[in-house]
């Protein structure tokens, strides 16, 4: 009896682990889910040009990670192209993102606040 239950548990773990990569989001998935995550108050814009997790719900952390990686790559590309520091690009992008943030969505200003 113990062996049979043990085998079932091992089999269930193997299936779970095999399915884990299929559960991961792609950048396109993250971009498609971003607006909904903002609407639900899970994700917000920060003045450094990156997203932040407001509430650790659903896919919020993965959405933030994937989009921030893409933003950082683009900021670096722009910095290199224009001969400026990435921190300058991040600050400009952050300012623009906060300006474009819709009312009711979160921005970071000494803590998370609704715009």
C-alpha positions as CSV (number, residue, x, y, z in Angstrom):
1,X,0.0,0.0,0.0
2,X,2.7,2.5,0.9
3,X,4.7,1.7,-2.3
4,X,1.6,2.2,-4.4
5,X,0.8,5.6,-2.8
6,X,4.5,6.6,-3.0
7,X,4.5,5.7,-6.7
8,X,1.4,7.8,-7.3
9,X,3.0,10.7,-5.6
10,X,6.2,10.4,-7.6
11,X,4.2,10.1,-10.8
12,X,2.1,13.2,-9.9
13,X,5.3,15.2,-9.3
14,X,6.8,14.1,-12.6
15,X,3.7,15.2,-14.4
16,X,3.7,18.5,-12.6
17,X,7.4,19.1,-13.4
18,X,6.9,18.2,-17.0
19,X,4.0,20.7,-17.3
20,X,5.8,23.5,-15.5
21,X,7.5,25.0,-18.6
22,X,4.2,25.0,-20.4
23,X,2.8,27.3,-17.6
24,X,5.6,29.9,-18.1
25,X,4.5,33.1,-19.8
26,X,6.2,34.4,-23.0
27,X,6.9,38.1,-23.4
28,X,3.9,38.3,-25.8
29,X,1.7,36.7,-23.1
30,X,3.0,39.2,-20.5
31,X,2.3,42.1,-22.8
32,X,-1.2,40.9,-23.6
33,X,-1.9,40.5,-19.8
34,X,-0.4,43.8,-18.7
35,X,-3.4,46.0,-19.1
36,X,-5.6,43.6,-17.2
37,X,-3.0,43.4,-14.4
38,X,-2.9,47.2,-14.2
39,X,-6.7,47.3,-14.1
40,X,-6.8,44.8,-11.3
41,X,-4.2,46.8,-9.3
42,X,-1.6,44.1,-9.4
43,X,1.1,46.1,-11.4
44,X,2.1,49.7,-11.6
45,X,4.6,52.1,-13.2
46,X,7.6,53.3,-11.4
47,X,9.6,56.5,-12.0
48,X,12.7,54.5,-13.0
49,X,11.0,53.3,-16.2
50,X,10.1,49.9,-14.9
51,X,7.0,48.1,-13.7
52,X,6.5,47.1,-10.1
53,X,4.3,44.5,-8.4
54,X,1.6,46.4,-6.4
55,X,-0.1,43.2,-5.3
56,X,1.5,39.7,-5.6
57,X,-1.6,38.2,-7.3
58,X,-1.9,36.0,-10.4
59,X,0.9,36.4,-12.9
60,X,1.9,39.8,-11.7
61,X,5.5,39.0,-10.8
62,X,6.1,37.1,-14.1
63,X,4.5,39.9,-16.1
64,X,6.7,42.5,-14.4
65,X,9.9,40.4,-14.8
66,X,9.4,39.7,-18.5
67,X,8.4,43.2,-19.5
68,X,11.1,44.8,-17.3
69,X,13.7,42.6,-19.0
70,X,12.5,43.8,-22.4
71,X,12.4,47.4,-21.3
72,X,16.0,47.2,-19.9
73,X,17.2,45.8,-23.2
74,X,15.5,48.6,-25.1
75,X,16.7,51.3,-22.7
76,X,20.3,50.0,-23.1
77,X,19.9,50.0,-26.9
78,X,18.7,53.6,-26.8
79,X,21.4,54.7,-24.4
80,X,24.1,53.1,-26.7
81,X,22.6,54.7,-29.8
82,X,22.4,58.1,-28.3
83,X,25.6,58.0,-26.2
84,X,23.9,58.6,-22.9
85,X,23.7,56.6,-19.7
86,X,21.0,54.0,-19.3
87,X,19.9,55.8,-16.1
88,X,19.0,58.9,-18.2
89,X,16.9,56.7,-20.5
90,X,15.2,55.0,-17.6
91,X,14.3,58.4,-16.0
92,X,12.9,59.8,-19.3
93,X,10.9,56.5,-19.8
94,X,9.7,56.5,-16.3
95,X,8.4,60.1,-16.5
96,X,6.6,59.4,-19.8
97,X,5.1,56.1,-18.5
98,X,3.7,57.8,-15.4
99,X,2.3,60.7,-17.5
100,X,0.6,58.1,-19.8
101,X,-0.8,56.0,-16.9
102,X,-4.5,56.1,-16.9
103,X,-6.5,57.4,-13.9
104,X,-7.1,54.6,-11.4
105,X,-4.0,52.7,-12.2
106,X,-1.0,52.6,-9.8
107,X,2.1,54.6,-9.9
108,X,5.0,54.6,-7.4
109,X,5.5,57.9,-5.6
110,X,6.8,57.3,-2.1
111,X,4.7,54.2,-2.1
112,X,2.0,52.8,-4.4
113,X,-0.8,55.3,-5.1
114,X,-3.6,55.4,-7.6
115,X,-3.3,58.1,-10.2
